[in-house]
Amino acid sequence: MDILVFVLEALVVLGCIIMGTRAGGVGVGLWGGVGTFLLVFVFREAPGSPPSAALAIILAVVTAAAMMQAAGGIDWMVAVAARVIQRHPKQITLIAPLTAFAFSVGAGTSNIIYPLLPVIYDVSYKNGIRPSRPLTLTVVQSGIALAASPVSAAMAAMVTLTEVAPYNLGLTQILAITLPACLVGIVVTSLVVNRLGKDLDDDPQVQAKIAAGELAHWRSEGEKATTAVAASSSGGGGAGSSGTRGSVKTGEPAGTAGGGATSIPQPTYTARGRNSALTFFAGVLAIVLLGLFPVLRPSFPVEGGDPVPIDMTTTIVMVMFVVGVLILFIGRPDVKTVPDMSVFKAGMISAIALFGIAWLTATFISAHEEVIVDTIGGWVNNWVFIFALAVFLVAALTTSQSTATRTIVPIGLAAGLAPGIVTGMWAGALGGVYTLPANGTQIAAANFDLSGTTKLGTKLVDHSFFVPMLVLSVVTILVGSLIGAIFFR
């Protein structure tokens, strides 16, 4: 009878996850709530603990990040990233994803890559590089980047699970695993991606577009770009020479200044936007330092015992609220527009989805912890990478890193898997969000690629992003689990 109840409740959990995935967005959270209702009212299980700590982090971080965006901070980040990419055109397959990774980590969101996509296409095509190579890797890196961000929703979900006893794996320990693993994954994947697809001169589809007049030859585009740079340099008004005039600055990348060689609009930003972004990054740095040096955090006695530093959840929330107020004075954003920011909307959707799914899984796990530890724990201990596969599949189905985290990570920890190994595999497995060509960034990249080399496919897994995603995930999982096993077992 107990086994029957376990199976029926497991089917409820899986069914609600599937229905939530089909609904998408806040529907994931709503179906999670329905599943919790069924477990409590139909199966008479005690409700689990809702993820209040993770929600507090998400709300605080998203509010501060949306304040930064409203002040123009993301515009500054895009302008800086565009300059970095355009200064190293021949290495764009590596430079573009690494740059996007750095800003995705700092901002805690992958939204920054949208305005970078046309820049990446423009620079790669004019330099004779197949655009699908840097475009696909830039997109899929954001699947794992949030596992290395101190202020992402996925990290909020993860740190609240691992920093508590008996795991005691805090934010800085997580970053010590995920950051190097993600960076190695991106570098190795760039080497693989550089060999994917035919070069532009050998691609019959690209050559057909050039012959039909639908696309300019990349050599002629590159020559126009070089001429434009030479003209602007001799005239003293070229790339990188723009100064501060008023409060607006424009980034003039190579190949665009004075020559009209591209139709890509150049990123602009204000001094207030720059200062707001720098303030936000200072807050991120403060969080990392406070995690790295617990002595910097106030300590208070716990149940009459010795003083203990306040936890990182509370620390992150307070620091982000302070950052939000500083941005209010430094960047002077219109507070009324904050709820309309894309970062705010995406964050609220993540919070709702996380709340419902996490509450559902917490209720199920607490009701059957012994079975999970004995049965699933045996599977995981015998075939460790089953855990990574489970995270990967849930990420693929829900296209949400935070949902995959709260759904599977508690099961892996309850099953007795070492927290360091859990963290390493978790980081790479989050890349599964790009298994199917259904994400906005994938669609945007394919649309911006006028050469047609970036394809969404017709058979679900025949799209241009699949191989880069798979390589990036596998390499990051292997490196992350190795680091976790050696240093944080």
Protein Blocks (a to p, Z undefined) as FASTA:
>chain_A
ZZmmmmmmmmmmmmmmmmmmmnopjlmmmmmmmmmmmmmmmnopacddddfklmmmmmmm
mmmmmmmmmnommmmmmmmmmmmmmmmmmlmmmmmmmmmmmmmmmnopaklmmmmmmmmm
mmmmmnopafklmmmmmmmmmmmmmmmcfkbfklmmmmmmmmpcfklpafklmmmmmmmm
mmmmmmmmmmmmmmgojafklmmklmmmmmnopaccfklmmmmmmmmmmmmmmnopaghi
accehjbdcdddehkgonlpafbdcddddfklmmmmmmmmmmmmmmmmmmmmmmlpccdd
eehiacddddfklmmmmmmmmmmmmmmmmnopafklmmmpmklmmmmmmmmmmmmmmmmm
mmmmmmmmmmmmmmmmmmmmmmmmlmmmmmmmmmmmnopaklmmmmmmmmmmmnopafkl
mmmmmmmmmmmmmmpacbfklmmmmmmmmnopacgbjnopacfklmmmmmmmmmmmmmmm
mmmmmmmZZ
